[in-house]
Amino acid sequence: MSDKVTRAVEAARATLRAPDAAFVDRVMAEVRRQPAPSRPALAWVSEPRAVRVRPWFIPLAAAAALAIWVAGSRYGSTHAAPAGVAVAARHDTVYVRFEFAAPAARAVHVAGDFNGWKPDVTTMARGASGVWVATVPIVTGVHTYQFVVDGTTWVPDPAAGTTDDGFGGRNSVVVVGPKGVVRS
């Protein structure tokens, strides 16, 4: 700062005086009479605050996340595993064998509510005489499905009952009980 500015600041400070005690008491009494400002109901969510993380918390959180992931992958998934991958079945899971005769097909998949209707997840293997086969772990209950031939053609299972798919077509139905397929 320049010399003139410094002198001006010091002169202004010299003229300042502390308020008397009566003035402070009157101001504080008025502040106390005013209602407390209201906060939005969820203000605590958006207000910043410091968060301290203890060193022992990090491995504990990692172990909890791992336990949840393992439990979820073991008990929460009903999707078929890729070919060659072992699946730890839930206690209410039954292995269902799907068969579909399509001798001219180059590839066949089975898609249904048990694998998220993903047409490329559950690959069927070509067997004798052009019969395609897949064994799929499915949770007990009523499930709908179709075969996907060569990646483009969706075909209901001719050996199973069907139901309306809600789009003007038909889905095959399989009823899976604790001891296997009850009805297809």
N, C-alpha and C positions, 0 to 999 in steps of 0.2 A: 504494500500500500504506500501511497505517497505520504509525505510528511503532513500536508494539509488535511488529508482525509483522516489520518491518525489523530491529529489534534482535535478535529471536529467530533470524532467518536468519543474521545476522552472528555470533551466539554459537555457533550450530551449526557454521558454517564454521570458526571458530577452533579447535574441538575436533577437527576432522578432521585426520588426518595421512596422508601418503603411505605406501603399503605399502613395507616394506623390500624390497631387491633379492632376497633369498632367497625370499620369498613369491612375487614375480612370476615367478622362475625355476621354482618348483614348479608354479604354475598353468599356465604356458606349456608345460612338459614334459608335463603331463597333457593339454592340448589337442592337442599334437602326436601323442600316443599314440592318440587317438580316431580311428576311421575317418572319412574324409570323407563328408559326407552325400551320399546318392545322389539323382540328379535323374531324373525321368521321361524316357524316351527322346525324346519330342518337346517337352521343356520349352522349347527354343529357339524353337518356333513361338509359344507363348503368352506368353513373357516380353516385357515392354515394352522397347524400346530406342530410342535416338535415331537418326533417319535424317536424314542431311544430303543435300540435293539441290543439286547444283551448278547455276548458272544455265544453262550450256550443255546440261544434260541435258533440260530441258523441250522445246526445239525438236527435239532428237534423238529423244525419245520420241514426240512428235507426228508426226514424219516416219516413224518406224517403224510407228506405228499406222496412218497413212494408207497406207503401202505394203502392209501386211497386208490392210487393207480392200479396196484396189484389186485385189490379187492374189486375194483370196477372192471378190470379186464377179465377177471375170473367169473364174476357173477353178473356183470351188466351187459355183456355183449352176446347177441344172438346171431351175429354174422358168421358166415362160414369162413373158415381159415383157407388161405391159399393152399394149393395142392402141395402135399409133402410136409405140411406143418401140423404137428400134434396139437390137439385142442384139449384143454382141461374142461371137461363137461360139468355143467351145473347139475345139481341133484334132480332138477326137473327137465333135463335135456334128454332127448331121445335121438338116436341116429336113424335118419330116414333115408331109404334108398330110392332114388328117382331113376326111372328108365324111360327112354324115348327112342322109338325106332325112326331113324332118319338116315338111310343108307347113302343118300346123295349129299348129305351135309358135310361141309369142311370143318365146322366147329359148332358145338351146342353148349349153351349155358343154361342154368336154371336161375330165374330171378323171382323173388317174392317178398312178402313182408318180413320174412326171416332174415333177409340180407339187404334190406333197404331198397329193394327193387333195382339194384344195380346189375345191369345186364352182363357185366364182364367180371364179376367177383367169383361166382361159383362155376368153374369149368367142369364139364362132363367129359368122361373118357370114352373113346370109341371102343365098343366091344365087338363081339362076334356078330356077323350079319348086319352090321350098321346100327346096332342098338347102343345108344349112348347111356352111360351110367354115372351117377354121382351119389355119394353117401354124405349127407349133410346133418350136422347137429342142429336140432330144432327144439325150442322150448315147448313144453306141452301146451296145447290149445288148438284153436282153429286158425289155419293159415291159408292164404291164397298165393298162387304162383302161376308162372307161365314159363315155357321154354323159349329161348332166344336162339334162332337158327341163323348161322353165318353172320351174326352181329346186327341183323336188320329185321328179321321176321319173328314176330312174337306169336307163339302158338300155344293154345291151352292143351293140357294133357288129355289125350283121347281116352285114357284109361281111368280118369277121375271125374267126379262130379264137378259142375261148374256153378258159378254165381255171377250175377251182373257186376261188371267192374265200375259202373257209374259213368262210363264214357261211351256206352253203346256196344261194348264188347263183352267177352266172358273171361273170367279167371278160373283156374282150376282150384279146387278146395281139398285140403288134407287136414284131417282131425287127428291130432297126436295126443295119445294118452300116456300115462306113466310107464306102460309096458309096451308101447309101440304105436303104430298107425292103427287108429280105431276105424277110420273110414276115409276113403279118398274118392 
